[in-house]
Amino acid sequence: MATKTSTRTAARSGKAPGYRCAECGWTTAKWVGRCGECQAWGTVEEVGGVVARTTAAATVLEAARPIAEVDATDAAFLPTGVGELDRVLGGGLVPGAVILLAGEPGVGKSTLLLDVAAKVAGGGKDVLYVTGEESAAQVKLRAERIDAVAPRLFLAAETDLSQALGHVEKVSPQLLVVDSVQTLSSPEVDGSAGGVSQVREVTASIIAAAKRRNMTTLLVGHVTKDGSIAGPRLLEHLVDVVCQFEGERHSRLRLLRAVKNRYGPTDEVGCFDLAENGIMSVSDPSGLFVSRTKDPVSGTCITVTLEGRRPLLAEVQSLLAESATSQPRRATSGLDSSRVSMLLAVLQQRAGCLLHKDDTYVATVGGVRLSEPATDLAVALAVASAKTRTALPQRLIAFGEVGLAGEVRPVPGIGRRIQEAHRLGFTHAVVPASPNGPGEVPPGFRVKEVSHVAEALELLIPGAE
């Protein structure tokens, strides 16, 4: 009876009771035990009434203008001094933009943003670095280690949203760095820091301040155990740019990708080297993924993969050994294990390469992870080279997607891949046969087009090129 009375009271006041999932932010009009969006149990909680939508018109403070009369110079790019970050962002930082940088713990998010803050402050801009995970002294120690100390870089260790906004009012920075958005909380909102309600309120308040002051803002975001950005999905919709910082724990290489970008492309990739004295841009990372051997070795093949619009050379290595059991072992590193298993079946059934009695190990060099189907042909050649114990010709690259019928399918960017291989001193390439051909080929560079994986394996015949 009390529930019906409260419902009628809420209806008369223009409100209705609502429930929200604490994990993903999904809302419903009635309580349920399981979230209808993320399927989590016991996370749906009552959040109070929902105010009816506004329908009355308000007085317009600034009249709408034709788009041709809008001055775009206020949104000009500001270079950060970090070339790879500027590449991903499309040219640099845009005044008033809010950028979310997410990544796993220890990948180097705070180190990168501290370096960016110091470089911008060194260029004559006021920068405020708000940290909720470390003390100001801890940030100062890291700044000294990576040489990121600048007179106009201000530090504030705060976990209270109102206090952080007070620092913004006092410093009036051109760049604000918040590390991280999940550590700030507002006393006016129920829930602990990092919860759905708190993250929504903190992000909305910071974005409002950034737009009002035309202040560029960099937010650090946590990720869940499956690698997605923690917090409500609304967080990614509110910000202007979403960047993902990736890297293997045992590798120094870090990759920065733009998942969402309102001011530039989303297919660019930035490469960084995480060292003891900081994080540095790597303009030519191809050498990190290719081994240095004087003599050709069987079981290796070089390929060219596209990370966004950037071609990168990578080496695939394979090792075969006679199995001591009835079920040979299949082990991979840096490659999709299911796709490698498929390629082994294609080699055996379509190319006559018997592998059912061998333990097969396939890995990449330098800890790079190859997920592009264009690396199929290089994997197939590396495995066949290890089986026949015949080394592929030196200065050769191979790329192409291999189908279940053994056909080699065309891949995008053939000309770009060939140009990158030629720039790094390679002279031969095995590429998929295409109706339009491989495009413009550099002088002295030889290209062999193949339509079936068996044609590519002819390179392992002595005297073949």
N, C-alpha and C positions, 0 to 999 in steps of 0.2 A: 504493500500500500504506500509505504514511504517512497519507494522507487518511482511509482506512477505519479505521486504528487510532485516530486522533484523534477520529473520529466515535463509535467505540465507547466511548472513554474519557469523552467528554462525555456520552454517554447514561447510563453508569454513575454519573456524578456528578450526575445530575438536570438537566443542561443540554443544549442543542442549538445547533449553530452557526446564526447568523442573519446576514442582510444587510439593509442599509437604504439607501434613496435619500437622497443628500445634499441634494436639492432639496426634496422634499415629505415625506420621512419614511416612505414606503411600505416595508414589510418583507416579506421572503420567506425561505423556508427554504434556497434555493439561489441561487447567483450567476447573474444574467442580465445581458446587455449593455444592455438597455433597460428603463427603469422601467415597470412595468405600470400606474401611476397617472398620472404626468405625461408619460410617453412620452419622457423625456429619455435620451440615450445616454451611457453611461460614468459614471453617477452612483451606481451601486449598489456599496456597499462593505461589507466584513465588519465587524461590530460585536461579535463575540464571542458567547458563549453566552447563552441566555435562561434565567433561573432558573425552576424550576417554581413554579407558583402555590401560595400559602399556603392550607392547608386546616385547620390546627389553630386552635382557638378560644383567644383570649387573655382575660385578666381585664379586665372592664369597669371603667374608672375612674369614669365618670359614668353613672348609669342613665338609660335613655330615659324621657321624660316625656310626658304627654298634651299635645297641641298647645295646648289651652286654657290650660294652666298656664305656657306659655313667655312670658317677659317680652319684648315687642316694642319696648319703649322704648330698648333698647340699639342698635336698628337705625334710629333716627329720622334723618330727613334733616338734614344740616348745610348751610345755604345757603352758596354760595361767594362771593356778592357779585357774580357775573356772571350777570345775569338770563337771558340766552339759553342759557348752559350749564345752569343750573338747569332751564330748560324742557325741554331734551333729556334730561337725566338723570332727570326725573320729580319734581324738588323740591330736589335738591342731592346732596351726597356722603353715602354710607352708611358708617358706621364698619365697617372690616374689608373693604370692597369693593375689588376690584382692577379698575381701568378702563384699557382699552387705547385710546389715541388714535393713529390712523394717518392718513397723508396724504403727499402728494408733497413733495419738498424745496422749501423756500421758501414754503410755503403759510401758515405762521404757527403751527405747533404749539408750538414752544418759547416763543414770545412769549405765546401764550394761557396756557400752563401756568405761566409765570413770573408773569403777572398774577394768576392764581388763587392761586398760592402766597403772593404778597405780601398779597392781601386776606384770606386765611385767617389768616396770621400776624398781620396787623393786628387781627384779631378776638380775639387772645389765645391762639392755638394755636401749638404748636411745629411748624415745618415744616422738613423736610430735602429739599434739592434736590441730587440726585446727577447730575452731568453727566459723560458719557464722551466727548463730542464737542468740548467747549470747556474752556478753563481757567476757574478761578474768577474771574480778572480779566476775562475776556471776558464772562462772565455778569453780572458787576457793572456793566460798561459798558452792557449792554442794559437792565439793571434801572434804572439812572439815567435812561436815555433815555425809558423808558416809565413812570417814577415808580413803581417796584415794589420799593422798598427798605423793609424792615421789620426791627425789632430781633430778632424771633424767627424770622426766616428764615435758615436755616443752609445754606451751600454746601459741596459736597465734589466735587472732580474726581477720579473713580476709574474705572478700567476692570477692576479685580479684584473679583470677587463677594464674596470673604471680607472684603476691606477695606470694601466698601460695607455689608455686614451689620454690621461692627464699628462703623461710624458710626451705624447704626440703634440698636445696643445702647447707645451712649454718649449720643445725643441723646434717644432715646425720643420720636419725633415722633408727633403725631396724624395728620399727612399726610406721605406720602413721594412725591416726584416723581423718576422715573428717566428720564433723557434720554440715550441711548435703550437699550432692552433688548437691541438687537443689538450694542452696544458693550461690554457686560459679558461676562466669561468666567471660568470656574472652572478652576484648575490641576489639579483632580482629574478633569477630563473631557477626553478627546481631542478634537482639532479646534480650529479657529481661531474667534475671536469672530464671531458671526453665523451660524455653522453650525447644522445641525439639532440635534445633540447639545447644543451649548452653549446655544442658545436654550431648549431644553426644560429643562435643568438650572437655568439662571438664573431662568426664569419660575417653576418649581416651588419653588425656594428662597425667592423673594420672596413668593410667595403664601402659603407656610407661615408666614413671619414676619408677614405682614399679618393672617392669621387668628388667629395666636397672640396678637398684641398688640392686636387690634381696631383696626388702623391702616389708614386709607384710603390706597390706593396708586394713583398715576397713572403709567402706562407709556407712553412714546412708542415707536411702532413704525414701521419703514420699510415702504415699498411697493415692489413690483416694477414693471417698465416697463409692464405692462398694468393697473396700478392696484390689484392685489390685495395683501393684507398679506403681507410677506415672512416666511419661516420656515415651520415645520410648521403644519399645520392645527390641531394640538393646542393651539397658542397661543391661538387664539380660543375653543376649548372650555373651557380652564382658567379664563380670566378671567370676571368677572361682567358687565362691560359692554364692548362694542366700539363705538367711535365713529369715523366717517370724516369727516375735515376736507377739504373740497373748495373749489376756487376756480380761476378762470382766471388765468393768469400776468399778463395785461394788465388785469385788473379788480381793484378794491379789495374787492369783495364776497367773503365767505367763508361757506360753508354747512357746518353741523355736523349730521350725521345719526347716529342711534343704530341700528346694524345689529343689535345684540343688547343686551338690557337685562333683567336679572333683577329689577329694582326699579321699573320704570316702562314707559311706552309706547315703541314703536319707530317710531312714525309722526310724531314731532315733528321739526321742523327749526329750528335756531338760526341766526340771521343776524348776521354780524359785519362791521365795516368796518376793514380793515387800513390804518392811516395811519402817518405817520412817527413819531408819538409813542405808538405802541402799537396795540392792537386793542380796539375798542369794540363793545358790543352795539348792534344796530340793531333796535329794537322795531317799526318801521313801514318796511320796505324798499321798499314799492311805488313810492314816488316815484323810486327809482333807475332804474326800468326804463321810465319814460314820458317822452317828449320834451316840451319846453316850447315850444309854438308858439301864437301868438295866433289865426292863421287856419287853417281846416281845409286839409289837404294830401291830395291823392289818393295812393293806395298805402299808406295806414296804417290799422291797425285795432288797437284795444285788446282784450285778452283777460284772463281771470282764470284762473290756474292754481293747482292745489293742490300745495303742497310739504308732504307729510305731511298734517297737519290744518290747515295755515296757508294761507289764500288770498292770492295775490300778483298784483298787476296787472302786466302786461307788454305792451309794444307790439311789433307785427309790422310791418315796413316792406317794401315791394316796389317794384322798379323794372324796367320793361320798355323795351327798346330794339330797334329793328329790327336783325336779325342781318345781318352782312356775309358770312356763310358759309352753306353748305347745312346745317350742323349747328349749331343755336343752342346757346348756352352756358347751363348751369344752375349757378348758384352760390348757396350758402347759408352762413349764419353764425348759430350758436346754435340751429339746427334740424337734424333728421335729413334728409339730402339725399335718401335713397330715399323717405321719406314725402312730401316736397315734390314730388318727381317724380310720385308717384302722384296727388297732389291736382291737379297740372297736367293730367294725363290725364283725371281726372274732370271738371274744368271744361270741357275741350274736348269730350268725348264726351257728357256728361250735361247740360251747361248751355249749350252752343253758344258758349263763349268761346274763340275761335281763338288759340292761342298757339304754333303750330308754327313760326312765322317770327320769333319774338322771342327775344332774349337775356333771360333772367329771373334777377333777383337778389332774394333774400329773406333778410332778416336781422332780428335782434332788437335792441332798444335796451339799452345798459348792460352788454352782455356776458353777459346771463343766457342759460342754456341751457334750452330748452323741449323736453321729451321726452314730455309727456303728450298722448294722442290728443285731449283736449278742446280743444287749440289748433288743430285742423284747420279749423274754421269761420272763425276769424280769419285764418288764412293764405289761405284761399280768397277771402275778402272783400277782403283787401289786394291780392292779385294781380288780381282782377277790377276793383278800383278803379283800379289802375295802368293796366290795359288800356283802360278807358273814360275815364280821366283825370277821373273824377268822385269828389269827396271824400265820404266817409261822413258822416252827421250827427254833429255834435259831441256830446259827453257820451254816447257809445254804446259798449257793450262787446258782444262776441260770443264764444261758446264752444260747442263741440259736436264730436263725432266724426263724420267724414264717411266713408261706406263707398264701395266701388267702384261701387255702383249709384246713387250720388249721394244716398243717404238720409242724414239727420242723426240720429245715435243719441244717446240720453240718456247723460249722464255723472253720476257721483256728486257730491254736494254742490252741487246747483243753488241751493238757498236760501242756503247759506253764501256762495257766489260773488256772488249778487245783493246780499246784505247788505253785503259788503265794497265792492262798486262804489258802492252808495248812500252809504256812509260817506265815500267819497272824492269825492263830488259828481257822480257819473254819474246820468243820469236815464232812459236807455233801455238795453234789453238784447235781444239776439237769442239765444234759447236753443232747445235741442231740444224738440220736442213730446213730452210724457210723459203716460201715462195718469193719473198722480196730479197733474199740473199742476206749476207751478213752486214751489208751496208758498206761504208767507206772503210777500207782496210789500210793501215799504215804501210808505207813502202818497206819491202823486205820482210813483211810479216806474212806467214803462211797459215791459211785457214782450211781445215778439213771439215766439210759438212757431212753429217751422218744422220740417217733416218732410223737406224736400228742399232741396238746396243752391240750386236755381233759385229757390225762394221767398225765400231770404236775399238773392239778387242783385237782387231787386226794390227793395231799398233804394237802389240806384244809379240808379234811374229818377227824374228830376227831379220833385219834389213828393211823393215817397213817403217814409214814415216807418217 
